[in-house]
Amino acid sequence: MTTKKLAACAVMTALLLVLQLVLGYVSGVELVTVFLLCFCYTFGITCGMITATAFSLLRCLIWGFAPNVIVLYLVYYNLFALLFGFLGFHKKPLWLCPLLLSVLIAVSAYFASAGVPVSIVYQSRVSVMLWILYAVMSLILALYVGLIISGKGQKSQETAAVTALAAFCTVMFTLLDDVITPLMLGYSFSAAVIYFYNGFIAMLPQTLCAAISVFLLFHPLKTLLLKATV
């Protein structure tokens, strides 16, 4: 860990805070995922986890110290940094995508067709969201497999792979929140179910935003950050 890398961590932390502050009031839109992903991918696990931890703690100075949110951010973003820092170091993110996306596709298709035990107020909305999630993940998986089969270059395959994983991680963020918040705040089972489905409805636009922003910005940002490592 050099002074230059520590400075890069500080600059990226500040940038993430600004991005969340500016876009925090726009529902479903966020760029923290793509910027932190590219930073972890190019600077590695250590820098990524330092930045993730600093961001998770310093954001409390803006939005307040909610214990469940602090735990959620510390757990999720450090795992996020670990994943993409590892993939950036080994340069082989491809094998993870079919497995993770296939699981998510199968689960969303099952619950969309079988139905979920929720209030009539939520049933149709949740079913539609599940089918949309199924369609989005299937499209990303088809794009990824198509690029592999067509023999496109490493650049295209790499972009498809990290896009798929970013979308998957965004879904996991919401699901992790649906576990941590009810447990820490002592929700009853019925309250936890309501919290889960409210969060699920808000998850879809965030997943779409993460997928689109990573697909469009991954290589330009990675190229820019690689120059900073020289």
C-alpha positions as CSV (number, residue, x, y, z in Angstrom):
1,M,0.0,0.0,0.0
2,T,1.7,3.2,-1.2
3,T,0.8,6.8,-0.6
4,K,-0.4,7.1,-4.1
5,K,-2.9,4.2,-3.6
6,L,-4.1,5.7,-0.3
7,A,-4.7,9.0,-2.1
8,A,-6.6,7.2,-4.8
9,C,-8.8,5.5,-2.1
10,A,-9.5,9.0,-0.6
11,V,-10.4,10.5,-3.9
12,M,-12.7,7.6,-4.8
13,T,-14.4,7.7,-1.4
14,A,-15.1,11.4,-1.9
15,L,-16.4,10.8,-5.4
16,L,-18.7,8.0,-4.2
17,L,-20.1,10.3,-1.5
18,V,-20.8,13.0,-4.0
19,L,-22.4,10.6,-6.4
20,Q,-24.7,9.2,-3.7
21,L,-25.5,12.7,-2.5
22,V,-26.4,14.1,-5.9
23,L,-28.4,11.1,-7.1
24,G,-29.7,10.0,-3.7
25,Y,-33.1,11.6,-4.2
26,V,-33.6,10.2,-7.7
27,S,-35.4,6.9,-7.2
28,G,-33.7,3.9,-8.8
29,V,-30.7,5.8,-10.2
30,E,-27.3,5.3,-8.7
31,L,-23.7,5.3,-10.1
32,V,-21.9,4.1,-6.9
33,T,-21.9,0.5,-8.3
34,V,-20.1,1.2,-11.5
35,F,-17.5,3.6,-10.0
36,L,-16.7,1.3,-7.0
37,L,-16.7,-1.8,-9.3
38,C,-14.1,-0.2,-11.7
39,F,-12.0,1.0,-8.8
40,C,-11.9,-2.4,-7.2
41,Y,-11.3,-4.1,-10.5
42,T,-8.2,-2.0,-11.3
43,F,-6.8,-1.2,-7.8
44,G,-7.4,-4.6,-6.2
45,I,-9.0,-6.0,-3.1
46,T,-7.1,-4.0,-0.4
47,C,-7.8,-0.6,-2.0
48,G,-11.3,-1.6,-2.8
49,M,-12.1,-2.7,0.8
50,I,-10.5,0.4,2.3
51,T,-12.6,2.6,0.0
52,A,-15.8,0.5,0.7
53,T,-15.3,0.8,4.5
54,A,-14.5,4.5,4.4
55,F,-17.5,5.2,2.2
56,S,-19.8,3.1,4.4
57,L,-18.8,5.0,7.5
58,L,-18.4,8.6,6.2
59,R,-21.8,8.6,4.5
60,C,-23.3,8.5,8.0
61,L,-22.1,12.1,8.4
62,I,-24.6,13.0,5.7
63,W,-27.5,10.7,6.2
64,G,-27.2,9.9,9.9
65,F,-26.0,6.9,11.9
66,A,-28.6,4.2,11.4
67,P,-27.1,0.9,12.8
68,N,-28.9,-1.4,10.3
69,V,-27.7,0.7,7.4
70,I,-24.1,0.9,8.6
71,V,-24.0,-2.9,9.0
72,L,-25.6,-3.4,5.6
73,Y,-23.2,-1.1,3.8
74,L,-20.1,-2.5,5.6
75,V,-21.1,-6.1,4.8
76,Y,-22.3,-5.6,1.3
77,Y,-19.7,-3.2,-0.1
78,N,-16.7,-5.1,1.5
79,L,-18.0,-8.3,-0.1
80,F,-18.5,-6.4,-3.3
81,A,-14.9,-5.1,-3.2
82,L,-13.6,-8.6,-2.4
83,L,-15.5,-10.1,-5.4
84,F,-14.5,-7.5,-8.1
85,G,-11.0,-7.0,-6.7
86,F,-10.5,-10.8,-7.0
87,L,-11.9,-10.8,-10.5
88,G,-9.7,-7.9,-11.6
89,F,-6.6,-9.6,-10.3
90,H,-7.3,-12.9,-12.0
91,K,-8.9,-11.4,-15.1
92,K,-11.3,-14.4,-15.3
93,P,-14.7,-13.3,-14.2
94,L,-16.4,-15.4,-16.9
95,W,-17.1,-18.7,-15.1
96,L,-19.1,-17.0,-12.3
97,C,-21.8,-15.5,-14.6
98,P,-23.8,-18.5,-15.9
99,L,-24.0,-20.1,-12.5
100,L,-25.2,-17.0,-10.6
101,L,-27.5,-15.7,-13.3
102,S,-29.1,-19.2,-13.8
103,V,-29.9,-19.4,-10.1
104,L,-31.5,-16.0,-10.1
105,I,-33.4,-16.7,-13.3
106,A,-34.7,-20.0,-12.0
107,V,-35.8,-18.5,-8.6
108,S,-37.6,-15.5,-10.2
109,A,-39.4,-17.7,-12.8
110,Y,-40.5,-20.2,-10.1
111,F,-42.0,-17.5,-7.8
112,A,-43.5,-15.6,-10.7
113,S,-45.4,-18.6,-12.0
114,A,-46.2,-20.3,-8.6
115,G,-47.2,-17.0,-6.9
116,V,-46.1,-15.6,-3.6
117,P,-48.1,-15.5,-0.3
118,V,-48.6,-11.8,0.0
119,S,-51.5,-9.4,0.4
120,I,-53.8,-9.0,-2.7
121,V,-52.5,-5.4,-2.8
122,Y,-49.0,-6.6,-3.7
123,Q,-49.7,-9.9,-5.6
124,S,-50.0,-8.5,-9.2
125,R,-47.3,-6.0,-8.7
126,V,-44.8,-8.5,-7.3
127,S,-45.6,-11.0,-10.0
128,V,-45.0,-8.4,-12.8
129,M,-41.7,-7.4,-11.1
130,L,-40.6,-11.0,-10.9
131,W,-41.3,-11.6,-14.6
132,I,-39.5,-8.4,-15.5
133,L,-36.5,-9.5,-13.4
134,Y,-36.6,-12.9,-15.1
135,A,-36.6,-11.2,-18.5
136,V,-33.8,-8.8,-17.7
137,M,-31.5,-11.5,-16.2
138,S,-32.3,-13.9,-19.2
139,L,-31.4,-11.1,-21.6
140,I,-28.1,-10.4,-19.9
141,L,-27.3,-14.1,-19.8
142,A,-28.2,-14.5,-23.5
143,L,-25.9,-11.5,-24.3
144,Y,-23.1,-13.0,-22.3
145,V,-23.5,-16.5,-23.9
146,G,-23.8,-15.0,-27.3
147,L,-20.6,-13.1,-27.0
148,I,-18.8,-16.2,-25.9
149,I,-20.2,-18.4,-28.7
150,S,-19.5,-15.7,-31.4
151,G,-15.9,-15.5,-30.3
152,K,-15.9,-11.8,-29.7
153,G,-12.9,-10.3,-28.2
154,Q,-11.9,-10.3,-24.5
155,K,-13.1,-6.7,-24.1
156,S,-16.7,-7.5,-25.0
157,Q,-16.7,-10.7,-22.9
158,E,-15.3,-8.9,-19.9
159,T,-17.9,-6.1,-20.2
160,A,-20.7,-8.7,-20.4
161,A,-19.4,-10.6,-17.5
162,V,-19.1,-7.6,-15.1
163,T,-22.4,-6.3,-16.2
164,A,-24.1,-9.5,-15.3
165,L,-22.3,-9.7,-11.9
166,A,-23.2,-6.1,-11.2
167,A,-26.9,-6.8,-11.8
168,F,-26.7,-9.9,-9.6
169,C,-25.0,-8.0,-6.8
170,T,-27.6,-5.2,-6.9
171,V,-30.3,-7.9,-6.3
172,M,-28.3,-9.3,-3.5
173,F,-28.0,-5.9,-1.9
174,T,-31.8,-5.7,-1.5
175,L,-32.1,-9.3,-0.3
176,L,-29.3,-8.7,2.3
177,D,-31.2,-5.5,3.5
178,D,-34.3,-7.6,3.8
179,V,-32.5,-9.9,6.3
180,I,-30.4,-7.4,8.2
181,T,-32.9,-4.6,8.8
182,P,-35.8,-6.8,10.2
183,L,-33.3,-8.7,12.4
184,M,-31.7,-5.6,13.8
185,L,-34.9,-3.5,14.3
186,G,-36.9,-6.4,15.7
187,Y,-39.6,-6.5,13.1
188,S,-42.4,-9.0,13.5
189,F,-42.7,-11.6,10.7
190,S,-45.6,-9.8,9.0
191,A,-43.7,-6.5,9.1
192,A,-40.6,-8.2,7.7
193,V,-42.6,-9.6,4.8
194,I,-44.1,-6.1,4.0
195,Y,-40.6,-4.6,4.2
196,F,-39.3,-7.3,1.9
197,Y,-41.9,-6.7,-0.8
198,N,-41.6,-2.9,-0.6
199,G,-37.9,-3.2,-1.1
200,F,-38.3,-5.7,-3.9
201,I,-40.5,-3.3,-5.9
202,A,-37.8,-0.7,-5.6
203,M,-35.0,-3.2,-6.6
204,L,-35.9,-3.5,-10.2
205,P,-35.1,0.0,-11.4
206,Q,-31.8,-0.1,-9.4
207,T,-30.8,-3.4,-11.1
208,L,-31.6,-2.0,-14.5
209,C,-29.6,1.2,-13.7
210,A,-26.6,-0.8,-12.5
211,A,-26.6,-3.1,-15.6
212,I,-26.9,-0.2,-18.0
213,S,-24.3,2.0,-16.3
214,V,-21.8,-0.8,-16.0
215,F,-22.3,-1.9,-19.6
216,L,-21.7,1.7,-20.9
217,L,-19.0,3.0,-18.4
218,F,-17.0,-0.1,-17.4
219,H,-14.2,0.1,-20.0
220,P,-13.9,3.9,-20.2
221,L,-13.6,4.1,-16.4
222,K,-11.3,1.1,-16.2
223,T,-9.0,2.7,-18.8
224,L,-9.0,6.0,-16.9
225,L,-8.2,4.3,-13.6
226,L,-5.5,2.1,-15.1
227,K,-3.7,5.3,-16.1
228,A,-3.8,6.4,-12.5
229,T,-2.1,3.2,-11.3
230,V,1.0,3.9,-13.5
